[in-house]
Amino acid sequence: MADNYNTEPMYPSSPSRQQGQQGKLVLGQSERSQRRPYHYQAQQPTQLAQPPLLGSQRAQLGSPSSLPRLQAKRRPRARGAVWVAVLVVLILLGVIITTTQRVLAFGSAISTQAPLSTQTLYMNTLDRVNLLVMGYGGGNHDGANLTDSMLVMSLLPFSRHTSLISVPRDLWIQYPPNSGQFAKINTVYQSGSNNGQNPQAGGDAAAQKVSLVTGLDVRYWMTINFTGFRELINSIGGIDVYVPDSFNACYPNNDDANVDASWIKVQFSKGMQHMDGETAIRYARAREPLEMCGLGTSENLAELTDFGRSARQQIIIKAVLAQIKQISTWPRLLNAMTALQHTIYTNLSLADLAEFSSKMDLNDTHTAHIGLSNANVLQDQTSNDGQTILLPQNNNWQAIVDYIRQNLYN
């Protein structure tokens, strides 16, 4: 088999890149005015013109020295109100500081970069920014770090034009580079990370390979542990998903067949559905026909292909982002951070990742949804060891690059 990976990847031309600087979080300090305690100064009595008093009146009132001295009526000090106000301010400051610390700790936990640093000038760049999102099962069972889902999110920050490119897991590639050894592309992260021991090395290896296949300059990556993703969806109250086509499938009762090797039937009907975490994961990952596990007859086999799964995974990601952006979800975001901390890992800083998410516009009707399949540039093949694989038609890898370039949302 010809090895096309000896050449450098071809990238669309773009303006020269600029290196961002490390960002800082500066907590401003406001000067507190010194409040003086209330006190009352003695004032000279005002001289009022009075008519002369008669003798009897003077006798009744007495001499001026015997008159009672008029004093200002002292207002009670509002000590309780002052302390309540101070307490509220301190509590608010504590919440802000605690939240800030938690956010920064979260950013450090999920990324190889400092939380407020940037590699993209905080998305103020003319360059296309490409993020490879990889989903894997997680856990300790065999195949836990195989990337079942590989999706490139390609963003032009200034125009917000977004393209989603699904890379099928069965694409047959050479790995390690120039080794003469071949495997499915979903094994690259597992091999590069030493089965999850070094996620940064695995992410870098997968991004480099996807760059060669797609012709895009894929510098950034993010991994999603599906177990944690389930918790994330539950933490934000579930998601609303429009299912475009009905289908059913076999689904494992447990991700680890050593724990439970049985199967269940999952059924999804066309229309809007509210999904919890478990339902959403089943919708995104289901791929086995009912005939395989003896639970009936599948009604829509097209949905069970890698291409059908890739489209469904794009739908789930879009629904999650839409839910997070809703104001009603914001009170749950701290809980969502806890779930995300066990779900994702990336080489984008928290600041860049937040900017990337805010600038993506998946509701734009022109958003490109590009799926590499046997309906366009790929063809079904069988490997020497009997695996079902995908290769470029006529072994023309450049055709994949050209197809993606022609269909990007520019």
C-alpha positions as CSV (number, residue, x, y, z in Angstrom):
1,M,0.0,0.0,0.0
2,A,1.3,3.4,-0.9
3,D,2.4,5.6,1.9
4,N,1.4,9.2,1.3
5,Y,2.6,10.5,4.6
6,N,6.1,11.3,3.6
7,T,5.1,14.7,2.3
8,E,4.4,17.8,4.4
9,P,0.7,18.6,4.9
10,M,-0.7,21.3,2.6
11,Y,-2.6,24.1,4.4
12,P,-4.8,26.8,3.1
13,S,-2.8,30.1,2.8
14,S,-3.4,32.5,5.6
15,P,-1.9,35.6,7.1
16,S,1.2,35.2,9.2
17,R,0.6,34.0,12.8
18,Q,1.2,36.1,15.8
19,Q,2.2,34.7,19.1
20,G,-0.1,35.7,22.0
21,Q,1.1,36.8,25.3
22,Q,0.4,35.4,28.7
23,G,-2.8,36.9,30.2
24,K,-3.2,38.1,33.7
25,L,-6.1,38.3,36.0
26,V,-6.0,41.7,37.8
27,L,-8.3,42.0,40.7
28,G,-8.9,45.8,41.2
29,Q,-8.9,47.2,44.7
30,S,-11.2,50.1,45.5
31,E,-10.3,52.5,48.2
32,R,-12.6,52.5,51.2
33,S,-13.5,55.9,52.4
34,Q,-12.9,56.5,56.1
35,R,-16.3,57.0,57.7
36,R,-16.2,59.2,60.8
37,P,-18.5,58.3,63.6
38,Y,-21.6,60.5,64.0
39,H,-21.1,63.3,66.7
40,Y,-22.9,66.5,67.4
41,Q,-21.2,69.8,67.9
42,A,-22.4,72.4,70.4
43,Q,-24.0,75.3,68.6
44,Q,-24.7,78.8,69.7
45,P,-28.4,79.3,70.5
46,T,-30.2,81.3,68.0
47,Q,-31.3,84.7,69.4
48,L,-35.0,85.1,68.8
49,A,-36.8,88.4,69.2
50,Q,-39.3,88.1,72.0
51,P,-41.8,90.6,73.4
52,P,-40.8,91.8,76.9
53,L,-42.2,89.5,79.6
54,L,-44.5,90.9,82.3
55,G,-43.3,90.5,85.9
56,S,-45.8,87.7,86.7
57,Q,-44.7,85.8,83.6
58,R,-41.0,86.4,84.4
59,A,-41.6,85.1,87.9
60,Q,-43.4,82.0,86.6
61,L,-40.7,81.2,84.1
62,G,-37.8,82.1,86.4
63,S,-34.5,83.7,85.5
64,P,-32.7,82.8,82.3
65,S,-30.1,80.8,84.2
66,S,-32.9,78.6,85.6
67,L,-34.3,77.7,82.2
68,P,-33.7,74.1,81.0
69,R,-31.0,73.9,78.4
70,L,-32.2,72.8,75.0
71,Q,-30.2,69.9,73.6
72,A,-30.2,68.4,70.1
73,K,-32.1,65.1,70.1
74,R,-29.5,62.4,69.4
75,R,-30.4,60.0,66.6
76,P,-29.9,56.3,67.5
77,R,-26.8,54.8,65.7
78,A,-27.7,52.3,63.0
79,R,-25.0,49.9,64.1
80,G,-27.1,46.8,63.1
81,A,-27.7,48.1,59.6
82,V,-24.0,49.0,59.1
83,W,-22.8,45.6,60.2
84,V,-25.4,43.8,58.0
85,A,-24.2,45.8,55.0
86,V,-20.5,45.0,55.8
87,L,-21.4,41.4,56.2
88,V,-23.2,41.3,52.8
89,V,-20.2,43.0,51.1
90,L,-17.8,40.5,52.7
91,I,-19.9,37.5,51.7
92,L,-20.2,38.8,48.1
93,L,-16.4,39.4,48.0
94,G,-15.9,35.9,49.3
95,V,-18.1,34.4,46.7
96,I,-16.4,36.3,43.9
97,I,-12.9,35.3,45.2
98,T,-13.9,31.7,45.8
99,T,-15.5,31.5,42.3
100,T,-12.5,33.1,40.7
101,Q,-10.2,30.7,42.5
102,R,-12.4,27.8,41.5
103,V,-12.5,28.9,37.9
104,L,-8.7,29.3,37.7
105,A,-8.2,25.9,39.4
106,F,-10.6,24.4,36.9
107,G,-8.7,26.0,34.0
108,S,-5.5,24.6,35.3
109,A,-6.9,21.1,35.7
110,I,-8.4,20.7,32.2
111,S,-5.6,22.2,30.1
112,T,-1.9,22.0,29.4
113,Q,-1.9,25.8,29.4
114,A,-2.2,28.5,32.1
115,P,-5.9,29.5,32.4
116,L,-5.6,33.1,31.3
117,S,-2.8,32.6,28.7
118,T,-3.5,32.6,25.0
119,Q,-2.2,31.0,21.8
120,T,-4.7,32.7,19.6
121,L,-4.6,36.3,20.8
122,Y,-7.8,35.5,22.5
123,M,-9.3,34.6,19.2
124,N,-8.5,38.0,17.7
125,T,-6.7,36.4,14.8
126,L,-7.3,36.4,11.0
127,D,-6.2,32.7,10.9
128,R,-8.6,29.8,10.9
129,V,-8.5,28.1,14.2
130,N,-9.0,24.3,14.1
131,L,-9.8,22.2,17.2
132,L,-9.9,18.4,17.1
133,V,-12.5,17.0,19.5
134,M,-12.1,13.4,20.3
135,G,-14.5,11.3,22.3
136,Y,-13.5,8.1,24.0
137,G,-15.2,5.6,26.4
138,G,-13.0,6.0,29.4
139,G,-12.6,3.5,32.2
140,N,-10.1,0.6,32.6
141,H,-11.5,-1.9,30.1
142,D,-9.9,-2.8,26.7
143,G,-10.3,-0.1,24.1
144,A,-11.2,2.6,26.7
145,N,-8.9,5.1,24.9
146,L,-10.0,4.4,21.4
147,T,-11.4,7.6,20.0
148,D,-14.9,6.6,18.8
149,S,-15.6,10.2,17.7
150,M,-13.2,12.5,15.9
151,L,-14.6,16.0,14.9
152,V,-12.6,19.0,13.7
153,M,-14.3,22.3,14.6
154,S,-12.9,24.9,12.2
155,L,-13.6,28.6,13.1
156,L,-12.9,31.9,11.4
157,P,-13.0,34.1,14.6
158,F,-13.8,37.4,13.0
159,S,-16.7,36.3,10.8
160,R,-17.8,33.5,13.2
161,H,-18.0,31.1,10.2
162,T,-17.9,27.6,11.5
163,S,-17.2,24.3,9.8
164,L,-17.5,20.8,11.3
165,I,-15.5,18.0,9.7
166,S,-16.1,14.5,10.9
167,V,-13.2,12.1,10.5
168,P,-14.4,8.4,10.4
169,R,-12.8,6.2,13.0
170,D,-12.2,3.4,10.5
171,L,-9.9,5.4,8.2
172,W,-6.8,3.3,7.6
173,I,-3.6,5.3,8.1
174,Q,0.1,4.7,8.8
175,Y,1.1,5.0,12.4
176,P,3.7,5.6,13.7
177,P,4.8,7.9,10.9
178,N,7.1,6.3,8.3
179,S,6.9,3.0,10.2
180,G,5.3,0.9,7.5
181,Q,2.7,-0.1,10.1
182,F,-1.0,0.6,9.5
183,A,-4.0,1.0,11.8
184,K,-7.4,2.7,12.1
185,I,-7.1,6.4,12.9
186,N,-9.0,5.9,16.2
187,T,-6.0,4.1,17.6
188,V,-3.6,7.0,17.3
189,Y,-4.6,8.7,20.6
190,Q,-4.5,5.4,22.4
191,S,-1.0,4.6,21.1
192,G,0.4,8.1,21.4
193,S,-0.9,8.5,25.0
194,N,0.4,5.1,26.1
195,N,-3.2,4.0,26.7
196,G,-4.1,7.3,28.5
197,Q,-1.0,7.7,30.6
198,N,0.2,10.8,28.6
199,P,-2.9,12.6,27.2
200,Q,-0.9,15.5,25.9
201,A,1.3,13.2,23.8
202,G,-1.8,11.4,22.5
203,G,-3.6,14.6,21.7
204,D,-0.6,16.0,19.8
205,A,-0.1,12.8,17.9
206,A,-3.8,12.6,16.8
207,A,-3.8,16.3,15.8
208,Q,-0.8,15.8,13.6
209,K,-2.3,12.8,11.9
210,V,-5.6,14.6,11.3
211,S,-3.7,17.6,9.9
212,L,-2.1,15.3,7.3
213,V,-5.4,13.7,6.4
214,T,-7.5,16.9,6.1
215,G,-4.9,19.4,5.0
216,L,-6.0,21.7,7.8
217,D,-3.5,23.1,10.3
218,V,-4.9,21.4,13.3
219,R,-2.9,22.7,16.2
220,Y,-5.4,22.3,19.0
221,W,-7.2,19.3,20.5
222,M,-9.7,18.4,23.2
223,T,-10.5,14.9,24.5
224,I,-13.9,14.1,26.0
225,N,-14.4,11.1,28.3
226,F,-17.9,9.9,27.5
227,T,-18.5,8.8,31.1
228,G,-17.8,12.4,32.3
229,F,-19.8,13.8,29.4
230,R,-22.8,11.9,30.7
231,E,-22.4,13.6,34.1
232,L,-22.0,17.0,32.4
233,I,-25.3,16.7,30.6
234,N,-27.0,15.7,33.8
235,S,-25.4,18.6,35.7
236,I,-27.0,21.2,33.2
237,G,-30.4,19.6,33.4
238,G,-30.3,17.6,30.2
239,I,-30.5,18.8,26.6
240,D,-33.1,19.3,24.0
241,V,-32.4,17.3,20.8
242,Y,-34.2,17.2,17.5
243,V,-33.8,13.6,16.2
244,P,-34.0,14.0,12.4
245,D,-34.5,10.2,11.6
246,S,-35.9,7.3,13.6
247,F,-33.7,4.3,14.3
248,N,-33.0,1.5,16.7
249,A,-29.9,-0.4,17.7
250,C,-28.2,-2.8,20.1
251,Y,-26.4,-1.1,22.9
252,P,-24.1,-2.7,25.5
253,N,-25.5,-2.9,29.0
254,N,-22.1,-2.0,30.3
255,D,-19.1,-0.4,28.6
256,D,-16.9,-3.1,30.0
257,A,-17.9,-6.5,28.6
258,N,-16.0,-8.2,31.4
259,V,-18.5,-6.7,33.8
260,D,-21.7,-7.4,31.7
261,A,-21.6,-8.6,28.1
262,S,-25.3,-8.4,27.6
263,W,-27.1,-6.0,25.2
264,I,-30.2,-3.8,25.3
265,K,-32.3,-2.3,22.6
266,V,-32.4,1.4,22.2
267,Q,-35.1,3.2,20.2
268,F,-35.1,6.8,19.0
269,S,-38.1,8.4,17.2
270,K,-38.0,11.3,14.9
271,G,-38.8,14.6,16.6
272,M,-37.8,16.8,19.6
273,Q,-36.7,15.0,22.7
274,H,-35.3,16.0,26.1
275,M,-32.4,13.7,26.9
276,D,-30.5,13.1,30.1
277,G,-26.9,12.1,30.0
278,E,-27.3,8.4,29.5
279,T,-29.9,8.8,26.7
280,A,-27.6,11.4,25.0
281,I,-24.6,9.1,25.1
282,R,-26.6,6.2,23.7
283,Y,-27.9,8.4,20.9
284,A,-24.4,9.6,20.1
285,R,-22.7,6.2,20.2
286,A,-25.2,3.5,19.1
287,R,-23.9,1.6,16.0
288,E,-24.8,-2.1,16.3
289,P,-27.8,-3.4,14.3
290,L,-30.5,-5.4,16.2
291,E,-29.7,-8.5,14.2
292,M,-26.2,-8.6,15.7
293,C,-27.6,-9.2,19.2
294,G,-30.8,-11.0,18.3
295,L,-33.2,-8.3,19.5
296,G,-35.2,-7.8,16.3
297,T,-34.8,-6.0,13.0
298,S,-33.1,-2.7,12.6
299,E,-35.3,-0.1,10.9
300,N,-32.6,2.4,9.7
301,L,-29.2,0.9,9.1
302,A,-27.8,4.2,7.6
303,E,-27.9,5.7,11.1
304,L,-25.6,2.9,12.4
305,T,-22.7,3.7,10.1
306,D,-19.8,5.8,11.2
307,F,-21.1,8.6,9.1
308,G,-24.5,8.4,10.8
309,R,-22.9,8.4,14.2
310,S,-20.7,11.4,13.3
311,A,-23.7,13.4,12.3
312,R,-25.5,12.5,15.6
313,Q,-22.4,13.5,17.6
314,Q,-22.5,16.9,16.0
315,I,-26.1,17.2,17.0
316,I,-25.3,16.4,20.6
317,I,-22.4,18.9,20.8
318,K,-24.6,21.6,19.3
319,A,-27.4,20.8,21.9
320,V,-24.9,20.9,24.8
321,L,-23.5,24.3,23.7
322,A,-27.0,25.7,23.2
323,Q,-28.1,24.6,26.7
324,I,-25.0,26.1,28.4
325,K,-25.6,29.5,26.7
326,Q,-29.1,29.7,28.2
327,I,-29.4,32.0,31.2
328,S,-31.5,29.5,33.1
329,T,-28.5,27.1,33.0
330,W,-26.0,29.6,34.5
331,P,-26.8,28.8,38.1
332,R,-25.8,25.2,37.4
333,L,-22.5,26.1,35.8
334,L,-20.4,25.6,38.9
335,N,-21.7,22.0,39.1
336,A,-21.1,21.7,35.4
337,M,-17.4,22.7,36.0
338,T,-17.1,19.8,38.4
339,A,-18.4,17.4,35.8
340,L,-16.3,18.9,33.1
341,Q,-13.1,18.6,35.2
342,H,-13.5,14.8,34.9
343,T,-14.6,15.0,31.3
344,I,-12.3,17.1,29.1
345,Y,-8.6,17.8,28.6
346,T,-7.2,20.2,26.0
347,N,-4.1,22.1,24.9
348,L,-6.2,25.3,24.6
349,S,-6.2,27.6,27.6
350,L,-9.4,28.2,29.4
351,A,-9.5,31.8,28.1
352,D,-9.1,30.6,24.5
353,L,-11.5,27.8,24.9
354,A,-14.2,30.2,26.2
355,E,-13.6,32.6,23.4
356,F,-13.7,29.7,20.8
357,S,-17.1,28.5,22.2
358,S,-18.6,32.0,22.3
359,K,-17.6,32.8,18.7
360,M,-18.8,29.5,17.2
361,D,-22.2,29.9,15.5
362,L,-23.7,26.5,15.0
363,N,-27.1,28.1,14.3
364,D,-25.9,29.8,11.1
365,T,-27.7,28.1,8.3
366,H,-24.4,28.2,6.3
367,T,-22.4,26.3,8.9
368,A,-20.6,23.6,7.0
369,H,-21.2,20.0,8.0
370,I,-18.6,17.9,6.2
371,G,-18.6,14.2,6.6
372,L,-15.9,12.1,4.9
373,S,-17.7,8.9,3.7
374,N,-18.0,6.3,1.0
375,A,-20.6,8.6,-0.6
376,N,-17.9,11.2,-1.6
377,V,-14.1,10.6,-1.2
378,L,-13.8,7.3,0.6
379,Q,-14.3,3.6,-0.2
380,D,-14.9,0.5,1.9
381,Q,-12.0,-1.9,2.0
382,T,-10.8,-4.9,4.1
383,S,-7.4,-4.9,5.8
384,N,-5.0,-7.8,5.5
385,D,-6.0,-9.0,9.0
386,G,-9.7,-8.9,8.1
387,Q,-10.8,-5.5,9.6
388,T,-13.4,-3.4,7.8
389,I,-11.6,-0.1,6.9
390,L,-11.9,3.0,4.8
391,L,-9.4,4.3,2.3
392,P,-9.5,7.2,-0.2
393,Q,-11.0,6.4,-3.5
394,N,-8.3,5.4,-5.9
395,N,-5.9,5.8,-3.0
396,N,-5.9,9.5,-3.7
397,W,-5.3,11.3,-0.3
398,Q,-5.2,14.7,-2.0
399,A,-8.8,14.2,-3.0
400,I,-9.8,14.4,0.8
401,V,-7.8,17.6,1.2
402,D,-9.5,19.2,-1.9
403,Y,-13.0,18.0,-0.9
404,I,-12.7,19.6,2.6
405,R,-11.2,22.9,1.2
406,Q,-14.0,23.2,-1.3
407,N,-16.7,22.7,1.3
408,L,-15.4,24.9,4.2
409,Y,-17.5,27.9,5.3
410,N,-15.1,30.7,4.3
